[in-house]
C-alpha cells in the first residue's frame, strides 16, 4: 500500500459497525464500496440515507455518498483492502456461529489479487481469523497465504475488533485505541498502515489470536461486573433494601466502583461474547458462565416483580418504558427490556402499553398480544403503573409532579425522587403514593 495513494476499500456488512466504518474510511479520502445482502440497505445508502440510528451518521453518509466516495452494492468487487464486519451470533447451546464470517470470506476470495489485505472486525472466537485464512487458501491456491508459505505471502490477513459505544460510534471509531492482530507480524504492519488513515487513537499490533481474545475479555469483564450489581439488586429486593442507596454509599469507598444494575444485559456484545470464551474453555470458566446466568436470571426476576405489581392492581393500565438494550439508541438486539415487555404483554394483553421513542412500531413478537405503542405523554395520562426498563433521556426528563400519582417499578434507578406508596407491594419496588 503506497503511502501517497489511498487504497480502494470494500466493507462487507453495513450494519451498526460496518456502515459507520465505511463512512469514516470514505471521509479519509478512500474510495469505499459497501457490501450488504439487503437490497433495501443498499438502496437506502445509495440515496445518501441511513437505515440505523446513530448520532451524526446521517450527515456523514450523505456527504461521502454525494462526493462519490461511498457507494453500496449487493455484489462483491475487487479492492485493495477488505474489511469484514458481519454478525457472529450463537446458537441455542451458546456455541458461536461464524457462518456469516466464512460466507463473507468466500465472497471476498473470488476477487482477491496479490497485494490485498483482508481484515476481520467481527467479534469472533479465538482462531477465527486463522479459519478465514485457511478458507481463502483452499479457494485460492494461486495466492500464497500468510503462515502457510515459506515465501513472501501474496496476501495480508489480520483481525482488528471495534470497541465502540452506541450513540458515540463515529467519535470512538476515530479516537479509541485499536488492537491489530496479524496472522504474521508483516500482516499486522500492513493492517496498521490502513487504520492509521483514519484512527487517531493508538494502534497496537499483536497476533490475531491475542486480538480475538482481547475483544472477548473486554466484554466478559464488563458482564461479570454488571452481574455483581444485578445480583446485589436481587439481594436488596429480598431484604427490603434500596439498592441505589447501598451502591451510592459503597461507592464512597476509594477502591469500590459498583456499576448500575438494570433489568438484565443486552446488545450483541456483552450478552454474547462471554459465551465465546466459555465455549472455548468450558472447564476453566465457571465465573464467566455464572455471571451470564446471573444477568439472564435478572430478566426473569424483573418479570416476576412486575407481574406481582400488575396483578395486585387489576384496575390500572401499565406502561413499559423502553425496548432498546441501552439508552438513546434504536438497537433492540438481545434486549432484556424487550423480553420483559413482551412477556407482560402476552400475560396481561391490552393492559400493557409500550413507550419506545426509537421505534415506529412494536417488534413482531408483540403480534397478537393487544399491546399498543404509545408516546410518553399518553402513558402519563392514561396509565397508573410505569415500569422503567430503559433509561432514555426522554424518560429521565419526566418531573416528579407528572408521575407522582403512578405506581412505579424503576429497574434503572432514574427516578430516585419518586415518592413511595403507603400500600404494600412486592419487595424492592419503588411505588408512588
C-alpha positions in Angstrom: 0.0 0.0 0.0 1.8 3.1 -1.2 1.8 6.0 1.3 0.8 8.6 -1.3 -2.1 6.6 -2.8 -5.3 5.9 -0.8 -6.4 2.2 -1.1 -9.7 1.2 -2.6 -11.7 -0.3 0.3 -14.5 -2.9 0.5 -16.5 -3.1 3.7 -18.6 -6.3 3.9 -21.6 -5.9 6.1 -23.3 -2.5 6.5 -24.8 -2.8 10.0 -24.2 -0.9 13.2 -20.4 -1.2 12.8 -19.9 -1.7 9.1 -21.7 1.4 7.9 -20.1 3.9 10.3 -16.7 2.3 9.5 -17.3 2.6 5.7 -18.4 6.2 6.1 -15.3 7.2 8.2 -12.9 5.4 5.8 -14.6 7.3 2.9 -14.2 10.6 4.8 -10.5 9.9 4.9 -10.4 10.1 1.1 -10.6 6.4 0.2 -12.9 5.1 -2.4 -15.2 2.7 -0.5 -17.6 0.1 -1.6 -20.0 -1.3 1.0 -21.5 -4.7 0.5 -24.7 -6.0 2.1 -27.1 -8.8 1.4 -30.1 -6.5 1.8 -31.1 -4.6 -1.3 -33.1 -2.2 1.0 -29.9 -1.3 2.9 -28.0 -0.9 -0.4 -30.7 1.4 -1.9 -31.0 3.4 1.2 -27.3 4.1 1.4 -27.0 4.9 -2.3 -29.7 7.6 -1.7 -27.4 9.1 0.9 -29.6 8.0 3.7 -29.2 5.6 6.6 -31.2 2.6 8.0 -29.9 2.7 11.6 -30.0 5.3 14.3 -26.6 6.8 15.2 -25.5 10.3 16.2 -24.2 12.3 13.2 -24.1 9.3 10.9 -26.8 10.6 8.6 -24.9 13.8 7.7 -21.6 11.9 7.2 -23.2 9.2 4.9 -25.0 11.9 2.9 -21.7 13.8 2.5 -19.5 10.9 1.4 -22.1 9.5 -0.9 -22.7 12.9 -2.5 -18.9 13.2 -3.1 -18.8 9.8 -4.7 -16.5 8.3 -2.1 -19.0 5.7 -0.8 -21.4 3.5 -2.7 -23.2 0.3 -1.8 -23.9 -2.9 -3.6 -25.1 -6.5 -3.1 -22.3 -7.7 -5.5 -18.7 -8.1 -4.4 -16.0 -6.3 -6.4 -12.2 -6.0 -6.3 -10.5 -3.7 -3.9 -7.1 -3.3 -2.1 -8.4 -3.7 1.5 -11.4 -5.8 2.6 -13.0 -5.2 6.0 -15.4 -7.9 7.1 -18.0 -6.7 9.7 -20.8 -9.3 9.7 -22.8 -10.8 12.6 -21.4 -13.6 14.7 -24.4 -14.9 16.7 -24.6 -18.0 18.9 -26.9 -21.0 18.7 -29.4 -22.3 21.2 -26.5 -24.1 23.0 -24.4 -20.8 23.1 -22.0 -22.2 20.5 -20.6 -19.4 18.3 -21.8 -19.3 14.7 -19.1 -18.0 12.3 -21.0 -19.0 9.2 -21.5 -15.3 8.2 -17.8 -14.7 8.5 -16.9 -17.7 6.4 -19.6 -16.7 3.8 -18.1 -13.3 3.6 -14.6 -14.8 3.2 -15.8 -17.0 0.4 -17.2 -14.0 -1.5 -14.0 -11.9 -0.9 -11.8 -14.8 -2.0 -13.3 -14.7 -5.5 -12.0 -11.2 -6.2 -8.7 -11.2 -4.3 -5.4 -10.4 -6.0 -1.8 -10.3 -4.9 -1.1 -7.4 -2.5 -4.6 -7.3 -1.0 -5.3 -7.0 2.7 -8.2 -8.8 4.4 -9.2 -7.6 7.9 -11.8 -9.3 10.1 -13.6 -6.9 12.5 -16.5 -9.2 13.6 -16.3 -10.3 17.2 -15.1 -13.9 16.9 -14.0 -16.9 18.8 -10.2 -17.4 19.1 -8.8 -18.9 15.9 -11.5 -17.5 13.6 -9.0 -15.3 11.6 -6.9 -18.4 11.0 -10.0 -20.3 9.8 -10.7 -17.4 7.4 -7.1 -17.6 6.2 -7.5 -21.4 5.7 -10.7 -20.9 3.7 -9.1 -18.4 1.4 -6.1 -20.7 0.9 -8.4 -23.6 -0.2 -10.4 -21.4 -2.5 -7.4 -19.5 -4.0 -4.5 -21.9 -4.2 -2.9 -19.5 -6.7 -2.3 -17.0 -3.9 0.3 -17.6 -1.2 -1.3 -17.1 2.3 0.5 -15.9 5.4 1.6 -18.6 7.8 1.2 -21.3 5.1 4.2 -20.4 2.9 7.9 -20.1 3.4 7.9 -17.4 0.7 6.7 -13.9 0.8 2.9 -14.2 1.0 0.6 -12.6 -1.6 -2.0 -11.5 1.0 -2.1 -9.9 4.4 -4.8 -11.2 6.8 -5.5 -9.6 10.2 -8.0 -9.2 13.0 -9.0 -5.8 14.4 -12.1 -5.6 16.6 -14.1 -2.5 17.2 -14.6 -1.2 20.7 -17.4 1.5 20.4 -20.4 2.7 22.4 -23.7 3.1 20.5 -24.5 6.7 20.4 -20.8 7.6 20.1 -19.7 5.2 17.4 -18.2 7.8 15.0 -16.3 9.5 17.8 -15.0 6.3 19.2 -14.1 4.6 15.8 -11.8 7.6 15.3 -10.4 8.2 18.8 -10.3 4.9 20.6 -7.2 2.7 20.7 -7.2 -0.3 18.4 -5.7 -3.8 18.8 -4.5 -5.1 15.4 -3.7 -8.7 15.3 -1.9 -10.1 12.3 -1.6 -13.8 11.2 2.1 -12.7 10.9 3.9 -9.5 12.0 4.0 -8.5 8.4 0.2 -8.8 8.2 -0.2 -6.7 11.3 2.0 -3.9 9.9 0.0 -3.9 6.6 -3.3 -3.6 8.5 -1.7 -0.9 10.8 -1.0 1.3 7.7 -4.7 1.1 6.8 -6.0 2.0 10.2 -3.6 4.9 10.5 -5.5 6.6 7.7 -8.5 7.3 9.9 -7.7 6.3 13.6 -6.3 9.0 15.9 -6.1 6.6 18.9 -3.1 4.4 19.4 -2.9 1.3 17.2 -1.2 -1.6 19.0 0.0 -4.6 17.0 -0.2 -8.1 18.2 -1.0 -11.6 16.8 -4.5 -12.4 15.6 -5.4 -14.9 18.4 -4.5 -12.4 21.1 -6.5 -9.7 19.4 -9.5 -12.0 19.2 -9.3 -12.9 22.9 -8.8 -9.3 23.9 -12.2 -8.3 22.4 -13.9 -11.2 24.2 -12.2 -10.4 27.5 -13.2 -6.7 27.4 -16.9 -7.6 27.2 -16.7 -10.6 29.6 -15.1 -8.2 32.2 -18.0 -5.8 31.9 -20.5 -8.7 32.1 -19.0 -10.0 35.3 -19.1 -6.6 36.9 -22.7 -5.9 35.8 -23.6 -9.3 37.2 -22.4 -8.3 40.7 -24.6 -5.2 40.5 -27.6 -7.2 39.3 -27.1 -9.9 42.0 -26.8 -7.2 44.6 -30.1 -5.7 43.4 -31.9 -9.0 43.8 -30.4 -9.4 47.3 -31.6 -5.9 48.2 -35.1 -6.7 47.0 -35.2 -9.8 49.2 -34.0 -7.8 52.2 -36.3 -4.9 51.5 -33.3 -2.5 51.0 -32.9 0.3 48.5 -30.1 -1.0 46.2 -29.4 2.5 44.8 -28.7 3.8 48.3 -26.5 0.9 49.1 -24.5 1.3 45.9 -24.2 5.1 46.4 -22.8 4.6 49.9 -20.5 1.7 49.0 -19.0 3.7 46.1 -17.8 6.3 48.5 -15.0 3.8 49.3 -11.9 4.9 47.4 -11.4 1.4 45.8 -15.1 0.4 45.2 -16.9 1.2 42.0 -20.1 -0.9 41.7 -21.9 -0.5 38.4 -25.5 0.3 37.9 -28.0 -2.6 37.9 -30.7 -3.0 35.3 -33.3 -5.5 34.0 -30.5 -7.7 32.6 -27.8 -7.3 29.9 -28.5 -6.8 26.2 -26.8 -6.0 22.9 -24.8 -8.0 20.6 -21.6 -7.7 22.6 -21.8 -8.1 26.4 -24.7 -10.6 26.2 -23.0 -12.7 23.6 -19.2 -12.5 23.7 -18.6 -14.2 27.1 -20.2 -17.4 25.7 -17.4 -17.5 23.1 -14.8 -17.8 25.9 -16.9 -20.3 27.8 -17.3 -22.4 24.6 -13.5 -22.3 24.0 -12.6 -23.3 27.6 -15.7 -24.7 29.3 -13.9 -26.3 32.3 -11.9 -23.1 33.0 -14.7 -20.5 33.0 -17.0 -21.0 36.0 -17.0 -17.3 36.9 -17.8 -16.1 33.4 -20.6 -18.7 33.0 -22.1 -17.8 36.3 -22.1 -14.1 35.5 -24.0 -14.9 32.3 -26.5 -16.9 34.3 -26.9 -14.0 36.9 -27.6 -11.4 34.2 -30.0 -13.6 32.3 -31.7 -14.5 35.6 -32.2 -10.9 36.4 -34.6 -10.6 33.5 -36.8 -13.2 35.0 -36.6 -11.6 38.4 -37.8 -8.3 36.9 -40.7 -10.1 35.1 -41.7 -11.8 38.4 -41.7 -8.4 40.3 -43.6 -6.7 37.5 -46.2 -9.4 37.3 -46.8 -9.2 41.0 -47.3 -5.5 40.9 -49.6 -5.6 37.9 -51.7 -8.5 39.3 -52.1 -6.6 42.6 -53.7 -3.6 40.8 -56.1 -5.1 38.2 -57.8 -1.7 37.7 -54.6 0.0 36.4 -53.2 0.3 32.9 -49.5 -0.3 32.5 -46.8 1.4 30.5 -43.5 -0.4 29.9 -40.9 2.3 29.2 -38.3 1.3 26.7 -37.4 -1.7 24.4 -33.8 -0.9 23.4 -30.9 -2.6 25.1 -29.5 0.7 26.3 -30.4 4.4 26.4 -30.9 6.6 23.4 -30.4 4.1 20.6 -32.7 2.1 18.3 -30.8 -1.2 18.8 -33.1 -3.9 20.3 -30.7 -6.8 19.9 -30.7 -9.2 22.9 -32.6 -6.5 24.8 -33.8 -7.6 28.3 -36.4 -4.8 28.1 -37.9 -6.3 25.0 -38.3 -9.7 26.6 -39.8 -8.2 29.8 -42.3 -6.1 27.9 -43.4 -8.9 25.5 -43.8 -11.4 28.4 -46.0 -8.9 30.2 -48.0 -8.2 27.1 -48.6 -11.9 26.5 -49.9 -12.3 30.1 -51.9 -9.0 30.6 -52.9 -8.2 27.0 -54.4 -4.8 26.3 -53.5 -3.5 29.8 -49.9 -3.2 28.5 -48.8 -0.1 26.7 -45.2 0.3 25.4 -43.3 3.6 25.1 -40.2 3.4 22.8 -39.3 6.8 21.2 -36.9 5.0 18.9 -39.5 2.7 17.3 -42.3 3.4 14.9 -44.0 0.0 15.5 -43.8 -2.8 18.0 -41.4 -5.7 17.2 -43.1 -8.7 15.5 -43.1 -10.8 18.7 -45.9 -8.5 20.1 -48.3 -9.6 17.4 -51.5 -11.0 18.9 -50.8 -9.5 22.3 -53.2 -6.4 22.1 -50.3 -4.3 23.4 -50.1 -0.8 22.0 -47.2 1.5 21.2 -47.9 5.0 22.7 -45.8 8.1 23.5 -44.7 9.1 26.9 -47.4 11.9 27.3 -50.1 9.4 26.6 -48.6 6.9 29.0 -48.5 9.6 31.8 -52.1 10.5 31.1 -53.7 7.0 30.6 -51.8 4.6 32.8 -51.4 4.0 36.5 -48.3 1.8 36.5 -45.0 2.8 35.0 -42.3 0.1 34.5 -38.9 1.7 33.6 -36.9 -0.7 31.5 -34.6 1.7 29.6 -33.0 5.0 30.8 -33.8 7.0 27.7 -33.2 10.8 28.3 -36.9 11.3 27.4 -37.9 9.3 30.4 -35.4 10.9 32.7 -36.9 14.3 31.9 -40.3 13.5 33.3 -40.6 15.6 36.5 -41.9 14.0 39.7 -45.1 16.0 39.6 -46.2 14.2 36.4 -45.6 10.8 37.8 -46.5 11.3 41.4 -49.8 9.5 41.1 -48.3 6.4 39.4 -47.1 3.2 40.8 -43.5 2.9 39.6 -41.2 -0.1 39.2 -37.9 1.6 38.3 -35.3 -1.0 37.2 -32.8 1.6 36.1 -32.8 4.0 39.1 -33.7 7.1 37.0 -36.4 8.4 39.4 -34.8 8.2 42.8 -37.0 11.1 43.8 -40.2 9.1 43.3 -42.4 9.2 46.4 -43.2 5.8 47.9 -46.6 4.4 48.3 -48.1 3.6 51.7 -49.7 0.4 50.4 -47.9 -3.0 50.4 -46.0 -4.0 47.3 -43.5 -6.7 46.2 -40.2 -6.2 47.9 -37.8 -3.9 46.1 -40.5 -2.0 44.1 -40.4 1.8 44.3 -44.1 2.9 44.4 -45.8 6.2 44.2 -48.4 7.2 46.7 
